[in-house]
Amino acid sequence: MTDLLATRSHPFGGPDRSLARLRLPLTSDRTVALRRSAVALVLVCVAFHYSLSTLVRTLKSQTPLAYLGLVPVISLLLAAAQFGAHASEPSIHDRQVDYIVGIPLLVAPVLFDILMPIRLSTMFWLDRLDLLALPIFTAGVIAVIFGVRTLWRLKIPVVFLILAWPLPYSTLLTNWLSAFTTSTLGGLNVLLHFVHVAGADPGQGSGTYLVRHGGSTFPVSVASACSGVNGIVGYLLVAVAFVTIVIGTTVRKLLWLCTGLVAVWASNVTRIFIVVFVAHGWGETFAIDVLHPVIGLVTFNVVVLSMTLLLSTFGLRLAIPSRSGRAGMSRQVVAAVPRVRVALAVVAAVAIVGYLANSTLRQYDLVLSDLGAPRLVSFSDSPNHPPGWTVSRTATYTWAKPFFGEDSTWYRYQFSWGGSGTSALQSSEPVISDVINTSDVTSFSTYGIEACYQFHGYKLYSIRTVDLGGGVTGNVLAYYNSSTRSDWTTLYWHWPVRTPSGGTRYERVTLMLVNANNARFSAPPPSVSTLRALGLSAQNALGGKGDRLNASFDRTRTFLIEFAHAVITGQAAGSAPAGGAPKPSA
């Protein structure tokens, strides 16, 4: 039949071009599919630009989770490998179903990024919940632009994006990071027993070695962060991706995976030994500043490449789609969504809102790291105060330990204005602050401020959720204290703080100010971004929080919000990394 089409004469003379028209879509469809894929990728990157940029930045850091930045790249490669895996499936598509499935998947993550940072405050970024919204939004983009059949076909690459979420790794690493570091040091000690280029420093404990170069000696520390856990996590990510696209039995896949993990551990011990060896022969500067930043990436890539080349040795092979399969899938893409302009307009509109919502997450950088680790030192031990003010501890309460934990502390501070006319924050009345520090963050919700005030019979006039800067949201209460027969305003917030050992604890900071008639306040009005203001309005509306205040209460609330903002900013500025100059680390 094809031959007849090729040789048939045109009714008006000349050869028929039917075959040329039949062949043209093969190239055209592939171009269209690639173009749509590129646009879809750009839209996902736009909507989650800041979240993705934080993952990229982790690749340069010496942390156990440094290689989480590889997850989006691996997911993209998985999608490319599986794009044409089912080219023979029936061409049955329903655009209504695509929108019914896709629109909620697009809108829900954007609303999540707007509302949940307000509701959860710093806990949102501490747990990096924004990365849970990434695969959902990606699924929505695929459903709307390519159809639900393509979404089902690419379910593994989409689900793989969840592996960029740091919380599960952090929880697991807390339990076995010390054991892994011990095993790494054990392997290094075996090598140093045969090649005496360094020795353990008896005065510093396990993990610190003295290296002699020429006539000088300097210490090199093998800390938990650089003990090779990042290589293990990185290899697991790459290996899990490989397992989804290789053909072979489960036993063979597990054997290949375990062999790779052992190889990564051995390569990391070798890496540290090489750094120490080079430090002994060529000095600290060359070993730590030149070799150390690159050798880890080199050894990691060597192991990954070697294990890829050894797939056949373990009886495994990659399932790479054929050229005809990719061409068939390109036809499926065009058949599923013949006209894409409306779909692109819908996704682009949601992506722009997502861009704005994701941009607001940048403010968390003041108090939390890219992976959610606290930057702030404990406010209980080192309270900061705004310029022109002094702070002093006035009381310590121990009766609340049964409520907030036996390891909890409760200190009361008093902030007093020194009378400086140049201070932006002025008050004739002192600000009272209660600070509770605990390891059990759930105790703050169990024994909340509002419930406590209601229990004591205080009359609440108003409760509002407000923005305090740095991603911190707090609640401000106006109430009548029946014990002292006076009106008060209280502002409180929760946040995580780091311990000297690098752990995490939680604090509830409460600021209280009496609404005295002779009180004088001077504070600039609070400013909040438009999108965050919408989130605050939604939070207050959904929570049924009222706002019926007279001028005195409103003035006091404005003052406390700006006072808290100054305290948070100052606390961040004063939270320099604990300890002195660090030892060179391998």
VENSULZI-V648935 format. One line per field, one symbol per residue. ss: DSSP state (H for helix, E for strand, L for the rest). phi: phi as a letter, one per 40 degrees, with the letter a starting at -180 (. if undefined). psi: psi as a letter, one per 40 degrees, with the letter a starting at -180 (. if undefined). A space follows every 10 residues. Layout:
# VENSULZI-V648935
ss = ???
phi = ???
psi = ???
This chain:
# VENSULZI-V648935
ss = LHHHHHHLEL LLLLELLHHH HHHHHHHHHH HHHHHHHHHH HHHHHHHLHH HHHHHHHHLL LLLLLHHHHH HHHHHHHHHH HHLLLLLLLL LLLLHHHHHH HHHHHHHHHH HHHHHHHHHH LHHHHHLLLH HHHHHHHHHH HHHHHHLHHH HHHLHHHHHH HHHHLHHHHH HHHHHHHHHH HHHHHHHHHH HHHHLLLEEE LLLLLLLEEE EEELLEEEEE ELLHHHLLHH HHHHHHHHHH HHHHHEELLH HHHHHHHHHH HHHHHHHHHH HHHHHHHHHH HHLHHHHHHH HHHHHHHHHH HHHHHHHHHL LHHHLLEELL LLHHHHHHHH HHHHHHLLLL HHHHHHHHHH HHHHHHHHHH HHHHHHLELL LLLELLELLL LLLLLLLLEE EEEEEEELLL HHHHLLLLEE EEEEEEELLL LLLLLEELLL EEEEEEEELL LHHHHHLLHH HHHHHLLLEE EEEEEEELLL LLEEEEEEEE ELLLLEEEEE EEEEEEEELL LLLEEEEEEE EEEELLLLLL EELLLLLLLH HHHHHHHHHH HHLLLLELLL HHHHHHHHHH HHHHHHHHHH HHHLLLLLLL LLLEEL
phi = .cccccbccc dbggccbccc cccdcdcccc cccccccccc cccccccbcc dccccccccc ccbcbccccc ddcccccccc cbcbcbcccc cbbbcccdcc cccccccdcc cccccccccc fccccdcfcc cccdcccdcc cccccbhccc cccbccdccc ccccccddcc cccdcbcccc cccccccccc ccccbcbabc cccbgchbbc bbbgbbbacb bbcccbchcc cccccdcccc ccccbbbicc cccccccccc cccccccccc dccccccccc cbhccccccb cdcbcccccc cccccccccc dcccgbaccc cccccccccd ccccccbcbb cccccccccc cccccccccc ccccccbbcd cgcccccccc cbccbcdgbb bacbabbbcc dccbhcccbb bbbbcbccgc ccccbbacbc ccbbbbbacb ccccccbccc ccccccgccc cabbcbcbgg gcbbbbbbab ccccfacbbb bbabacbccd cgcbbbbbbb bbaccccccb baacccbbcc cccccccccc cccgccacbc cccccccdcc cccccccccc ccccccdcgc cccdbc
psi = ddddddehii deiiiheddd dddddddddd dddddddddd dddddddfdd ddddddddde igidfdedee dddddddddd dedfdfeeii ghihdddddd dddddddddd ddddddddde beddddefed eddddddddd dddddeiddd dddfdddddd ddeehddddd dddddedddd dddddddddd deddhgeiii hdeeahehih hhhbeihiih hgiddfeedd dddddddddd dddeeihiid dddddddddd dddddddddd dddddddddd deiddddddd dddddddddd ddddddddde dddefiihgh iidddddddd ddddddgdhe dddddddddd dddddddddd edeeedeiid eehhdiihdd dghiiiheii iiheihheee dddeideiih ihihhhheeh eehdhiheii hhhhhhhieg deddddgidd dddddeeihh dihihiheif ehiihhhhih hddefihihh hiiiiiiiid eeahiiihhh hhhigideih ihiiiihiid dddddddddd ddefhifgii dddddddddd dddddddddd dddegihiia hiihh.
